Amino acid sequence: MNDADLKAAHAMLADGTFTVNEVAKRLNISPATLYRYLPAARATINCKVSL
């Protein structure tokens, strides 16, 4: 992942309308890779589940 991908992933997750799986699919990476580069993505999912 490059800086542009990281910024795009962060923006999509911050928006709250995309899941980690959807973001990963749009970036052509696995969800595990997204979690590796953006550990906060896991926290985003936990917040959505608890709501």
C-alpha positions as CSV (number, residue, x, y, z in Angstrom):
1,M,0.0,0.0,0.0
2,N,1.2,3.5,-0.8
3,D,0.4,6.7,1.0
4,A,-2.5,7.5,-1.4
5,D,-4.1,4.1,-0.6
6,L,-3.7,4.7,3.1
7,K,-5.3,8.1,2.9
8,A,-8.1,6.7,0.8
9,A,-8.7,3.8,3.3
10,H,-8.7,6.1,6.2
11,A,-11.2,8.5,4.6
12,M,-13.5,5.6,3.6
13,L,-13.4,4.1,7.1
14,A,-13.8,7.5,8.8
15,D,-16.9,8.2,6.6
16,G,-18.6,5.2,8.3
17,T,-20.4,4.0,5.2
18,F,-17.8,1.4,4.1
19,T,-16.8,-1.8,5.9
20,V,-13.3,-3.0,6.2
21,N,-14.0,-5.7,3.6
22,E,-15.5,-3.1,1.2
23,V,-12.4,-0.8,1.6
24,A,-10.0,-3.7,1.1
25,K,-11.9,-4.8,-2.0
26,R,-11.8,-1.3,-3.5
27,L,-8.0,-1.2,-2.9
28,N,-7.5,-4.7,-4.2
29,I,-6.0,-6.0,-1.0
30,S,-7.1,-8.4,1.7
31,P,-8.8,-7.2,4.9
32,A,-5.8,-8.6,6.8
33,T,-3.4,-6.3,4.8
34,L,-5.6,-3.4,5.6
35,Y,-5.6,-4.2,9.3
36,R,-1.8,-4.5,9.1
37,Y,-1.4,-1.0,7.7
38,L,-4.3,0.6,9.6
39,P,-4.7,-1.1,13.0
40,A,-7.3,1.5,13.9
41,A,-9.6,-0.2,11.3
42,R,-10.2,-2.9,13.8
43,A,-11.4,-0.3,16.4
44,T,-13.7,1.2,13.8
45,I,-15.4,-2.2,13.4
46,N,-15.7,-2.6,17.1
47,C,-17.4,0.7,17.5
48,K,-19.9,-0.1,14.7
49,V,-20.7,-3.4,16.3
50,S,-21.3,-1.9,19.8
51,L,-23.7,0.7,18.4
